[in-house]
Amino acid sequence: MYFILGLDTLANFHQWKDPEDIVDLCEFAVSNRPGFGNTKILDEQLMRFENIGSRITLVNIPMLDISGTSIRELVRHGSSIRYRVPDEVGEYIHSKGLYGINGQQPSSNQFTVVQRLLELAVELGALKYGDFTLSSGKKSSYYFDGRLLSLNPEGADLIGRSLLPLIRDSSVDAIGGPTLAADPIVTAVTLASYSQGRGISGFIVRKETKEHGTAQLIEGHITPGSRVAIVDDTCTTGGSLFHAIEAAESYGCEVVKVIAVLDRREGGTEELTRRGYDFVSLMAANSEGQIEVVSRPG
């Protein structure tokens, strides 16, 4: 029986539990690792275990700088591990919340990502403070243009990374929202999900059923019976969100999550909650009319 390990692991082998028993039980197939020289590590372990020398076979492999430690660190920081592990392994890691995905550190990391999203909104002019008259005629102390944020490369990346944990927690099959504002948000999430090992399909809801072709209200990858999340850049009274929700439900889907990048807190939240929908937002307006990060979205 062969125990396959890398030189980096062999270097710390003496710190394992009962290493002498492992030496007696099996042969060792030891692969080269970037940054680890053969001679020094082997000499050190030969001095510690007198029987290990005849039981080691060195195996030269392509020098890929991939390790369990680095993979765990990438997961903890919300970075992609695609191409470092098989897709099935990546899906299992995320579905089970391994390596702190659903623990305190990622929650803190998600807060940091959304905080950067808020900073970027100001930098891009997507969020401006002042005296504004909205299209509804209402006065507001701020103006938010979500598309300036979601159509920016960094903004799209931040949105995808912020929303994906909320989507994963609800075990959704697809994410969609009302065109046009939700289109880049849906794309950002589907791309982020694919890079992390398990792709989530996307769809968009038209303002009205098209009068040509297949005459559909919903476009994209969605099937009846799917568990779906509905997303939009803002929630004011919830009108556009309800339009998308009703379209998805009419198609035979179950809406298990509703998300907005910004909650204006002007009645939409209360109505969504009253109707029994699980609604969260990344940012929200406070009582002073300032936009702040929601401390624990979801």
Secondary structure, DSSP 4 states (H G I P E B T S, - for coil): -EEEEEHHHHTTGGGSSSHHHHHHH-EEEEE--TT--HHHHHHHHHHH-TTSGGGEEEE--------HHHHHHHHHTT---BTTB-HHHHHHHHHHTGGGTTSHHHHHHHHHHHHHHHHHHHHHTSEEEEEEE-TTS-EEEEEE-HHHHHTSHHHHHHHHHHHHHHHHHTT-SEEEEETTTTHHHHHHHHHHHHHTTS--EEEEE-SS--SSTT--SEEES--TT-EEEEEEEEESSSHHHHHHHHHHHHTT-EEEEEEEEEE--SSHHHHHHHTT--EEEEEEE-TTS-EEE-SS--
